[in-house]
Amino acid sequence: MSNRSWFYASNGQQQGPYPEAQLRDLITRGMVGADTLVWTEGMSGWQRAGDIPGLVPGGSAPPSLSHPGAPPPVAADGYSGGVLSADLPIWPLLGRSLLFIIGMLLVIPAPWTATGFYRWMISRLYVPGRPNMGFTGQPLDIWYVFIAIGVLTYIGSADLYYLQYLSIPIQAVLSWMVIRWIASNLSSNGQQLPIAFNGNALHYIGWQVLLYVSFITIIGWAWVITAWMRWICRNISGTHREVIFLASGLEVLWRSVVFGIACVFIIPIPWVLRWYAGWYVSQFALADRTV
């Protein structure tokens, strides 16, 4: 394989040919990832780089070989669909999460710690057909939102119940603004993606209120979260593929309970945090739109 020339797909277009040594250099530099589609002479079609043995760490499946010739056409979106995944090292994830929480508690640093957390998390995502995910948002874009979220963390601990109830719709609006900001600042291979979250603010408030009410049922919140995630996915636009949420209410329930119980013992937190976060990311997938 060392003497082969390789092509890779980026934004629906083929790049190359590159000698294998140069392709491996692109992999090392992060320009070609495990989910990037690649092709070399003898392969019947484009395959994920991570599925080529020895090309990307973790690859295992053999490439499908066929007749020699030019690379087949690349699909407009680069990939038809698949589940998202994330590479979340235990200690960096714990450190970033703690920094995020501390920033919120201290209020003033919140825009910087939150932006840094989202930038790191998104850079660890593997999205089918969207290599080298990135986040272009800046701390001062919506600094007032994160300051308000930090202030509300103290209102939630106050004994004044009317303030706590009043904070529920306010928290919902702030969360809605954060989601819109994140969606509008996603990039792939350094290019801005035309993604947008179009969910209505009043509907979002309704979901937040329903979540609080559902805690009366002890376990109903898990099904509310599942339905809420699917509503959010349905309101994501700007992509030829639709985003779907795969988890059931029962899966959200038992995994959240296990996570909560493990956190009580403190020591398991780093491991269950990665376990839960990795699972949650894997419940989002891209699929061909049906309409």
C-alpha positions in Angstrom: 0.0 0.0 0.0 3.0 2.3 0.6 3.4 3.0 -3.1 -0.2 3.9 -3.8 -1.6 7.3 -4.5 -4.7 8.3 -2.5 -7.6 10.6 -3.0 -9.8 12.0 -0.2 -13.2 13.7 -0.2 -13.7 17.2 1.2 -17.0 19.2 0.9 -18.2 16.8 -1.9 -15.1 17.2 -4.0 -12.1 14.8 -4.4 -8.7 16.0 -3.4 -5.5 14.4 -4.7 -3.8 12.3 -5.7 -1.4 12.2 -2.8 1.4 9.8 -2.1 0.6 7.7 0.9 3.3 9.4 2.9 1.7 12.8 2.3 -1.8 11.4 3.1 -0.5 10.1 6.4 1.0 13.6 7.1 -2.5 15.1 6.4 -3.9 12.5 8.9 -1.3 13.5 11.5 -2.1 17.2 11.0 -5.9 16.5 11.4 -6.8 17.5 7.9 -7.9 13.9 7.2 -9.8 12.2 9.9 -11.2 8.7 10.6 -14.6 9.7 9.0 -13.0 11.3 5.9 -13.8 9.3 2.7 -10.7 8.0 0.9 -10.0 6.1 -2.3 -7.0 4.4 -3.9 -6.6 2.3 -7.0 -8.1 -1.2 -6.5 -10.9 -0.1 -4.2 -14.5 -0.5 -5.5 -15.6 2.8 -3.9 -15.0 5.5 -1.3 -14.4 4.3 2.3 -13.9 5.9 5.6 -10.2 6.3 6.4 -10.8 4.7 9.7 -11.9 1.5 8.0 -8.6 1.1 6.1 -6.3 -1.1 8.1 -3.2 0.7 9.3 -4.1 4.0 7.7 -5.7 5.7 10.8 -5.2 4.4 14.3 -8.2 2.1 15.2 -8.9 1.0 11.6 -9.9 -2.6 11.3 -12.1 -3.5 8.3 -10.3 -4.4 5.1 -10.9 -2.1 2.0 -13.1 -3.5 -0.7 -10.9 -4.0 -3.8 -12.2 -4.2 -7.3 -10.9 -3.0 -10.7 -8.3 -0.3 -11.3 -9.2 3.1 -12.7 -10.2 6.6 -11.6 -11.9 7.3 -8.3 -15.7 7.1 -8.5 -17.8 10.3 -8.1 -18.1 11.7 -4.7 -21.6 12.2 -3.4 -22.6 15.9 -2.9 -22.7 15.5 0.8 -19.7 13.2 0.9 -21.5 10.6 2.9 -25.1 9.3 3.0 -25.5 9.2 6.8 -24.5 7.6 10.0 -24.2 8.2 13.7 -22.1 10.8 15.4 -19.2 9.9 17.7 -16.8 11.7 19.9 -13.2 11.1 21.1 -13.3 12.3 24.7 -10.2 11.6 26.7 -11.1 11.2 30.4 -9.0 13.8 32.1 -9.3 16.6 29.5 -13.1 16.1 29.5 -13.2 16.3 33.3 -11.0 19.4 33.3 -13.0 21.2 30.7 -16.2 20.3 32.4 -15.0 21.6 35.8 -13.6 24.8 34.2 -17.0 25.3 32.6 -18.8 25.0 35.9 -16.3 27.2 37.8 -16.7 29.8 35.1 -20.4 29.8 35.5 -20.1 30.1 39.3 -17.7 33.0 39.0 -20.0 34.6 36.4 -17.5 37.0 34.8 -15.3 34.3 33.2 -18.4 32.4 31.9 -18.3 33.6 28.3 -14.7 32.5 28.0 -15.0 29.2 29.8 -18.2 28.3 28.0 -16.8 29.2 24.5 -13.7 27.2 25.2 -15.7 24.2 26.3 -17.9 24.2 23.2 -14.9 24.7 20.9 -13.1 21.7 22.5 -16.1 19.5 22.5 -17.0 20.2 18.8 -13.4 19.6 17.7 -13.7 16.1 19.2 -16.8 15.2 17.2 -16.8 12.9 14.3 -19.7 13.7 11.9 -20.2 11.6 8.8 -19.2 13.5 5.7 -18.1 16.6 7.8 -14.4 16.1 8.6 -12.5 18.3 11.0 -15.4 19.8 12.8 -14.8 23.2 14.4 -16.5 26.1 16.2 -16.0 29.7 15.2 -18.0 31.4 18.0 -16.2 34.0 20.1 -16.6 34.7 23.8 -18.1 38.2 23.3 -20.7 37.1 20.7 -23.3 36.6 23.3 -21.4 37.4 26.5 -24.5 38.7 28.2 -26.3 35.4 27.8 -23.6 33.5 29.7 -23.4 36.2 32.4 -27.1 35.9 32.9 -26.9 32.1 33.1 -24.2 32.5 35.7 -26.4 34.9 37.8 -29.4 32.5 37.5 -27.4 29.7 39.2 -27.6 31.7 42.4 -31.2 32.6 42.0 -32.0 28.8 41.8 -30.4 28.3 45.2 -32.4 31.2 46.8 -35.3 30.6 49.2 -37.6 32.9 47.2 -39.7 30.5 45.3 -41.3 33.1 43.1 -37.9 34.0 41.8 -37.1 30.3 41.1 -40.3 29.9 39.1 -39.7 33.2 37.2 -36.2 32.0 36.3 -37.6 28.9 34.5 -38.7 30.7 31.3 -35.7 33.0 31.5 -33.4 30.0 31.6 -35.2 28.5 28.7 -34.8 31.6 26.5 -31.1 31.8 27.4 -30.6 28.1 26.5 -32.5 28.7 23.3 -30.1 31.5 22.4 -27.0 29.4 23.1 -28.3 26.6 20.8 -28.9 29.1 18.0 -25.4 30.5 18.5 -23.7 27.1 18.5 -25.6 25.9 15.4 -24.7 29.1 13.5 -21.0 28.8 14.3 -20.2 25.2 13.2 -17.5 24.6 10.6 -15.9 21.7 8.7 -12.4 21.8 7.3 -12.2 25.5 8.2 -15.3 26.4 6.2 -18.5 27.7 7.8 -21.5 25.4 7.6 -24.9 26.8 6.7 -26.5 25.2 9.8 -29.3 27.0 11.8 -31.6 26.1 14.6 -35.1 27.4 13.8 -37.0 26.2 16.8 -39.5 28.8 18.2 -38.5 30.4 21.5 -42.0 30.0 23.0 -42.1 26.3 22.1 -38.6 25.9 23.7 -40.0 27.5 26.9 -42.9 25.1 26.7 -40.5 22.1 26.6 -38.5 23.5 29.6 -41.7 24.0 31.7 -42.9 20.5 30.7 -39.6 19.1 31.9 -39.9 20.7 35.3 -43.5 19.4 35.6 -42.5 15.9 34.5 -40.4 15.5 37.6 -43.6 15.0 39.5 -43.9 11.6 37.8 -40.4 10.6 39.1 -39.4 9.0 35.8 -41.4 10.9 33.1 -38.6 13.5 32.6 -36.6 10.9 30.6 -39.4 10.7 27.9 -39.8 14.4 27.9 -36.0 14.8 27.2 -36.2 12.3 24.4 -39.1 14.1 22.8 -37.5 17.4 23.3 -34.2 16.3 21.6 -36.2 15.0 18.6 -38.0 18.4 18.4 -34.7 20.2 18.4 -33.4 17.9 15.7 -36.4 18.5 13.5 -35.7 22.2 13.7 -32.1 22.1 12.5 -31.8 23.3 8.9 -29.1 24.0 6.4 -28.1 20.4 5.7 -29.1 18.0 3.0 -29.5 15.3 5.7 -31.8 15.4 8.6 -30.6 15.1 12.2 -32.3 12.4 14.2 -32.2 11.4 17.9 -32.1 7.6 18.4 -32.4 7.0 22.1 -35.6 5.9 23.8 -36.9 7.3 27.0 -36.0 4.1 28.9 -32.4 4.3 27.7 -32.1 7.9 28.8 -33.7 7.0 32.2 -31.5 4.1 33.2 -28.3 5.7 31.9 -29.0 8.9 33.7 -29.8 7.1 36.9 -26.5 5.1 36.7 -24.6 8.3 36.0 -26.3 10.1 39.0 -25.6 7.3 41.4 -22.0 6.9 40.3 -21.4 10.7 40.8 -22.5 10.3 44.4 -19.4 8.2 45.1 -17.2 11.0 43.5 -14.3 8.7 42.4 -16.1 7.2 39.4 -17.1 10.7 38.0 -14.3 10.9 35.3 -15.2 7.5 33.9 -19.0 7.7 34.0 -18.8 11.3 32.6 -17.0 10.0 29.5 -19.3 7.0 29.3 -22.4 9.1 29.4 -21.2 11.9 27.2 -19.9 9.5 24.5 -23.2 7.6 24.6 -25.3 10.7 24.3 -23.3 12.0 21.3 -23.8 8.6 19.6 -27.6 8.9 19.8 -27.5 11.6 17.2 -27.3 10.5 13.6 -27.6 11.9 10.1 -30.0 10.3 7.6 -31.3 11.1 4.1 -34.3 13.4 4.3 -37.6 11.7 3.5 -39.4 14.9 2.4 
